Amino acid sequence: MRTYLDFEKPIAELEGKIEELRHVSDASGINIVEEVSRLRSKTERQLRQTYAKLTPWQKTLVARHPDRPHFSHVVAALIGDFTPLAGDRRFADDPALLGGLGRFRGRPVMVIGHEKGADTEGRVRHNFGMARPEGYRKAQRLMRLADRFGLPVLTLVDTPGAYPGIDAEERGQAEAIARSIETCLALRVPIITAIIGEGGSGGAIALAVADRVLMFEHAIYSVISPEGCASILWRSADQAAEAAEALKLTAQDLERLRLIDGVVAEPLGGAHRDPEVAIATLGDAIERAFTEVAGTVGEPLREARRERFIAMGRTPIA
């Protein structure tokens, strides 16, 4: 069954009526094609009206939708001959952050990203996409391996943030994230990032210091979650909607602020309604991004990446 968000209740009612009419038609043989067609048109209009004016908080809910495509879905659709690589060679393997070798449309690449899990069991196993230090150290290892063999790197970001547990802090969470950022900046091969759901705090930027940063239309990217921000500013997570507005965390805001390079359109109603189309569109955007940076390698590419991030916040916004 499809999962509906709170603001999608009118859409849920319309689609529920369509399903009821289908059952009536199947049972009685009554032709209700015209009525179903009318309801479908009304549903599409309602979807367009709703998704054309989403608030930042509503976009946050869409970005967290359980049916959105995750790392494993994108890899299955876009990466051929994928060979997963595990472990940080220091402590353990972290299932919240996955990576490996494969081919993106014929191009050999190293793919790294957060995996939230698609069901309850998977979410627990992958820790809801919240990586521990060994996850970020695994990412560093894979990025250095890609650099050694001249392979471009593709990172897929989808995390509420790095895991804040005591065990993670004991093993050096902050240092691991900082080293991941440092490793991204040091690469002499192209690195492209796509934020496919949530891009939360340092846990996201550890994989997102890239030559090109893309975002799905209804993804979010911020230094802190709206709930975390509200808890600090208002001492209550109930103000999360106001915090989301203030954080400027939507893809549209970030593109205007020149913090990302492109917004990837989602199917009407969000990527969760048609994951195959969403992933195919993302693949086209990633291919264009790789093409844009393909002519620059080595030290010039690394210097351009460093300058790009140093300049952020310095350039006047029109």
C-alpha positions, 0 to 999 in steps of 0.5 A: 500500500502507498504511504501518504504524508499528512498534507496528501490527504486529499490525494489519498481520498481521490486515489482511494475512490479510484480503487473502490470503483475498480473493485465495484467494476470487477465485481459487477461488470459495470463500466466506470471508465469515464468516472475513473478517468475523471478522478484520475484527472482530478488527482493529477491536478491536485498533485500539481497544485500540492507539489507546486507550493510545498513548504520547506517542512513539507519538502523535508517530509517528502525527502524522508518518505520511506518509499523514496529510492535509496542507495541500493535502488540507484546502484541497481539501476545505474551501476553495472558490474557492481562489486561491493567493498567492505571494511575500514581496515581498522575496526569494522564494516559499517552497513550504514555507508556502502561502496564499491566498484562498478560501471556507470553507463560504461564508465568505471567508477567508485560509488559510495553512499549512505543506505537507509534501508527499505523496510524495518529490518533493513533500516535497523541493519543499516542504522537508518543511514547514520554512519559511524566512524568506521563508515567514514574511514571506509569511504576514505579508503575507497576514495584513495583507492579510486584516486590511485587507479584514476577512477572517478568517484560518485557519492550518493548522500541520504542521511539524517546525520552521522550517528551520535552514539557514545560508541561512535564518539569514542571511536572519533566520529568528528575526526573521521568526518573531518578526514573524509572532507580532507580526502575529498579535497585531496582527490585528483580524480573527478568526484560527483555528489547527488543528494537523493534524500536527506543531506544532514550535517557533517554526516552528509558533507563528509561525502559531498565536497565534490566538483559538482553537487546535484540534488533531487527536487524535493531533497534537503541539505542542511547543517542540522535537522529542523527538529535539532535546530528547533530544539536549540533555538526554541527548546522544542522540536514542535517548532520544526516547521519554522526552523525548516523555513529559516534553514534554507534547506531546499534544493531551490534555496541552495541553488539560488545560494550557489551551494549546489550546481543543479536540481534534478526534477522528480516525477509528479508527486515525488520520486517515491511515486515513480522511482524508475523515472526518478533514477533515470533522470538522476542518471542523465544529470550525473552523466552531464556532470561527469562530462563537464569535469572530464577534461580536467584531472590531476592538480588543476582539478583538485585546486579548482575544487578547493577554490570552489568551496573556499569561495562559498559564502563569499560571492554576492548573491543576485 
